[in-house]
């Protein structure tokens, strides 16, 4: 099982800040930015930033570390930003040569 922490993701996002990513399920593009203690996603379709605070990101990371599920529906009770967080997790794991999707 792959393990991911919110701090790992925030630090990773700092290395790809402003790059375009694509959600895994719907293939929608967005940019990602690291803030002090959170991540900001900006969907290309709306160009409206969506902040993902640390505590909610931590919940997604905890659940992902237990299940390794890349299905946004598995996180619907945790956050509305699951599709973006999962795309970041996937990019992070691929950058480390740990698979991903």
C-alpha positions as CSV (number, residue, x, y, z in Angstrom):
1,X,0.0,0.0,0.0
2,X,1.2,3.5,-0.9
3,X,1.4,6.0,1.9
4,X,0.9,9.7,1.4
5,X,0.9,12.6,3.9
6,X,-0.5,16.1,3.4
7,X,2.9,17.6,4.1
8,X,4.4,15.4,1.3
9,X,1.7,16.6,-1.1
10,X,2.1,20.3,-0.2
11,X,5.9,20.0,-0.6
12,X,5.4,18.2,-3.9
13,X,3.0,20.9,-5.2
14,X,5.7,23.5,-4.5
15,X,7.9,21.7,-7.1
16,X,5.1,21.8,-9.7
17,X,3.4,25.0,-8.7
18,X,1.3,26.4,-11.6
19,X,1.5,23.3,-13.7
20,X,-1.5,21.8,-15.4
21,X,-2.8,18.5,-14.1
22,X,-5.8,16.4,-15.2
23,X,-8.4,14.7,-13.0
24,X,-8.3,11.0,-13.4
25,X,-12.0,10.4,-13.7
26,X,-13.4,13.2,-15.9
27,X,-10.1,14.3,-17.5
28,X,-10.6,17.9,-16.6
29,X,-7.6,20.2,-16.4
30,X,-6.6,22.4,-13.5
31,X,-3.6,24.2,-12.1
32,X,-2.3,23.6,-8.7
33,X,-0.6,26.0,-6.2
34,X,1.0,25.5,-2.8
35,X,-0.1,27.9,-0.1
36,X,1.3,28.0,3.4
37,X,-0.6,25.1,4.8
38,X,-2.9,24.1,2.0
39,X,-3.3,23.5,-1.7
40,X,-5.2,25.6,-4.2
41,X,-6.8,24.0,-7.3
42,X,-7.9,26.2,-10.2
43,X,-10.1,24.4,-12.7
44,X,-9.5,25.5,-16.2
45,X,-13.3,25.4,-16.9
46,X,-14.1,28.0,-14.3
47,X,-10.8,29.7,-13.5
48,X,-12.1,30.0,-9.9
49,X,-9.6,28.9,-7.2
50,X,-10.6,26.2,-4.7
51,X,-8.7,26.0,-1.5
52,X,-8.1,22.6,0.1
53,X,-7.2,23.2,3.7
54,X,-4.7,21.0,5.5
55,X,-7.2,19.2,7.8
56,X,-9.4,18.1,4.8
57,X,-6.3,17.2,2.8
58,X,-5.1,15.1,5.7
59,X,-8.4,13.2,5.7
60,X,-8.0,12.4,2.0
61,X,-4.4,11.3,2.6
62,X,-5.3,9.1,5.5
63,X,-8.1,7.4,3.5
64,X,-5.9,7.0,0.4
65,X,-3.1,5.4,2.6
66,X,-5.7,2.8,3.8
67,X,-7.4,2.0,0.5
68,X,-5.1,3.3,-2.3
69,X,-8.4,4.1,-4.1
70,X,-8.3,6.6,-7.0
71,X,-12.2,6.8,-7.1
72,X,-13.5,10.2,-6.1
73,X,-16.7,8.7,-4.9
74,X,-14.8,6.9,-2.2
75,X,-14.0,10.3,-0.7
76,X,-17.4,12.0,-1.1
77,X,-17.9,12.2,2.7
78,X,-14.5,13.8,3.2
79,X,-14.2,16.6,0.6
80,X,-15.6,18.0,-2.6
81,X,-12.1,18.3,-3.9
82,X,-11.3,14.6,-4.1
83,X,-10.9,14.5,-7.8
84,X,-8.2,17.2,-7.7
85,X,-6.4,15.7,-4.6
86,X,-6.3,12.3,-6.2
87,X,-4.8,13.7,-9.4
88,X,-2.1,15.4,-7.2
89,X,-1.5,12.1,-5.3
90,X,-1.2,10.3,-8.6
91,X,1.4,12.8,-9.9
92,X,3.3,12.6,-6.6
93,X,3.5,8.8,-6.7
94,X,4.5,8.8,-10.3
95,X,7.3,11.3,-9.6
96,X,8.6,9.0,-6.9
97,X,8.4,6.0,-9.2
98,X,5.8,4.4,-7.0
99,X,3.2,3.7,-9.6
100,X,0.1,5.7,-9.3
101,X,-2.5,5.2,-11.9
